[in-house]
Amino acid sequence: MAAHLSSRATERSAPASKRTVVAYGFWIFILSDITMFSGLFAAFAVLSHRTASGPTGLEVINLYHVFIETMFLLVSSYACGLGALSAERQQRERYLVFAVLTFVLGAAFLFVEISDFSDMARMGAAPTRSAFLSAFFLLVGMHGTRVTIGLLWLAYMMAQVVFKGLQPHVLGRLLCFSLFWHALDMIWVGVLTLVYLIGAR
Amino acid sequence: MDIDNRLYDRTPGVEDHESTASVESYTAGLALAILLTIVSFLVSQTNLLWPPGVVPGLIVLALAQIGVHLVFFLHVSIGSDIIRTMFWYIGRLSRHRRRDRNHGRPQLHDAYVCEDVALTPLPPLAHSSSIGAELKRHDDSGDHDHARSLFPAAERA
């Protein structure tokens, strides 16, 4: 028994598989990203009433659009999850269908967000107008930047699946992408609640 | 050997071989997330909730929504390895501390506890019959020579 256990103990001290190490590192990246966002959330919470007699949240926010954006992002996350499942089961065509769906919904989210931003800028609610708007554009824009990066990454992953197939190392990258995309959705829950639902009351 | 390595080599959110992810779990997550989103919008736009309670209510709903995302989309659950490992280590540490208070063990023991906690593997759920039982016996008896012999690699280091 002791010999059996000791051999296991020695084995365990060997380095973990690359997939495990990469996924663990990516979790640490996600946590650091959330830490950065917590700073932006705090800045927004402090500055949300500093409107410098400019437009307030209630005046510039279109909650109907925000609801649509939230739905786009949620269903995009769902499609991403189903895509990850099909990739795990080596169903390439199915994965690509879900990846395209993820991409289209993410792009639709971004389209609504950018058109809302440009409407706000036209109404005179630009980031330079007040501390509230600076914090607003910084926080929401940072999330939008992450979505843009995610979309580029997803397009790159789709190309890899088309040309390389669902090889183990491609699967590892897909796993990281799924973590990234779901984490973005979680950050959006915070943005939705703090900036939009509480900010536009 | 392969199975053992898989049991230990896991990251939160990674289902290598006993995947909890399924179409059903993603669909349940989506349904719950949409429901919570709609409730959040309703609470913020109507007087369903007592007005001073709206902001705390929205925060609670947001936390619930983040929980739904963690469990159904990222598969970090109370059954996941990281949570189980955490509770298990906390349990071990408190057992050792209790024993220290009762018997006033010397410093050597303290040093050994640190080493012990860092090196002892988590008893796997499926294979608790072999290594889990062995570790439990070591826990209960408090026999350190016996425990040390389980990990000659640690002793050499």
Interface residues (C-beta under 8 A of the other chain):
Chain A: M1 A2 L5 S6 R8 A9 T10 E11 R12 S13 A16 S17 R19 T20 A23 Y24 W27 L63 F67 T70 M71 L74 V75 S77 Y78 G81 L82 A84 L85 E88 L175 L179 H182 A183 D185 M186 V189 G190 L192 T193 L194 L197 I198 A200 R201
Chain B: M1 D4 N5 Y8 D9 R10 T11 P12 G13 V14 D16 S19 A21 S22 V23 Y26 T27 G29 L30 A33 I34 T37 S40 F41 V43 S44 Q45 V54 V55 L58 I59 L61 A62 Q65 I66 H69 L70 F73 L74 L119 P121 I131 E134 S149 L150 F151 P152 A153 A154
